[in-house]
Amino acid sequence: MTAGERTAIGTLAAGAGVLGVVVGLFNRVVRPASEINRYAVHIDEAIAGIGRNLDGAQELETTRDVALAVPGLAGGYLKKLGVVD
C-alpha cells in the first residue's frame, strides 16, 4: 500500500467520523424543531376550536333576549285575556 493510498483511507475514515458528528448535530436541531411544529399545530387546532365555539354567540344573545321578553309578553297576554288583573 502506498503512502497516497494510506492517506486516502485515513481521509475517508476521518470524513466518516465528521459525517457522523454532522448527522448527530442535525438530529439535535431537527428534533426540537419538529416538537415546536407539533405544538404549533396543536395551538392552531385549539384556536380553530375556540372560533367554532364562538360562532353561536349571536344565537345565544338572541335566545337571551327572547327569554327576557317572554315573562312580560306572557303577562300582557294574560291581562288581555282577562285571566289576570
C-alpha positions as CSV (number, residue, x, y, z in Angstrom):
1,M,0.0,0.0,0.0
2,T,1.4,3.3,-1.0
3,A,1.5,6.5,1.1
4,G,-1.2,8.0,-1.1
5,E,-3.5,5.1,-0.5
6,R,-2.9,5.3,3.2
7,T,-3.7,9.0,3.2
8,A,-6.8,8.4,1.1
9,I,-8.1,5.7,3.6
10,G,-7.3,8.0,6.5
11,T,-9.1,10.8,4.9
12,L,-12.1,8.7,4.2
13,A,-12.2,7.4,7.8
14,A,-11.9,11.0,9.1
15,G,-14.7,12.0,6.7
16,A,-16.9,9.3,8.0
17,G,-16.3,10.5,11.6
18,V,-17.1,14.0,10.6
19,L,-20.2,12.8,8.8
20,G,-21.3,11.1,12.0
21,V,-20.9,14.3,14.0
22,V,-22.8,16.3,11.5
23,V,-25.7,13.8,11.4
24,G,-25.8,13.9,15.2
25,L,-25.8,17.7,15.4
26,F,-28.5,17.8,12.7
27,N,-30.7,15.4,14.7
28,R,-30.2,17.6,17.8
29,V,-31.6,20.6,15.8
30,V,-34.4,18.8,13.9
31,R,-35.9,17.0,16.9
32,P,-36.7,20.2,18.9
33,A,-37.9,21.9,15.7
34,S,-40.3,19.1,14.9
35,E,-41.6,19.3,18.5
36,I,-42.1,23.0,18.2
37,N,-44.1,22.3,15.0
38,R,-46.3,19.8,16.8
39,Y,-47.0,22.4,19.5
40,A,-47.8,25.0,16.8
41,V,-50.2,22.6,15.1
42,H,-51.9,21.8,18.4
43,I,-52.2,25.5,19.2
44,D,-53.7,26.2,15.8
45,E,-56.3,23.5,16.3
46,A,-57.2,24.9,19.7
47,I,-57.6,28.4,18.2
48,A,-59.9,27.0,15.5
49,G,-61.9,25.2,18.1
50,I,-62.4,28.4,20.1
51,G,-63.5,30.1,16.9
52,R,-66.1,27.4,16.3
53,N,-67.3,27.7,19.8
54,L,-67.8,31.5,19.4
55,D,-69.8,31.0,16.2
56,G,-73.0,30.5,18.2
57,A,-72.6,33.7,20.3
58,Q,-75.2,35.7,18.2
59,E,-77.7,32.9,18.6
60,L,-77.2,32.9,22.3
61,E,-77.7,36.6,22.5
62,T,-81.0,36.3,20.6
63,T,-82.1,33.4,22.9
64,R,-81.3,35.5,25.9
65,D,-83.3,38.5,24.5
66,V,-86.3,36.3,23.8
67,A,-86.2,34.6,27.2
68,L,-86.1,38.0,28.9
69,A,-89.1,39.2,26.9
70,V,-91.3,36.2,27.4
71,P,-92.5,36.9,31.0
72,G,-93.6,40.5,30.1
73,L,-95.3,39.3,26.9
74,A,-97.0,36.4,28.8
75,G,-98.2,38.8,31.5
76,G,-99.6,41.2,28.9
77,Y,-101.3,38.3,27.1
78,L,-102.9,37.0,30.3
79,K,-104.1,40.5,31.1
80,K,-105.6,40.9,27.6
81,L,-107.4,37.6,28.1
82,G,-108.7,38.8,31.5
83,V,-107.1,35.9,33.4
84,V,-105.0,38.3,35.5
85,D,-105.8,41.8,36.6
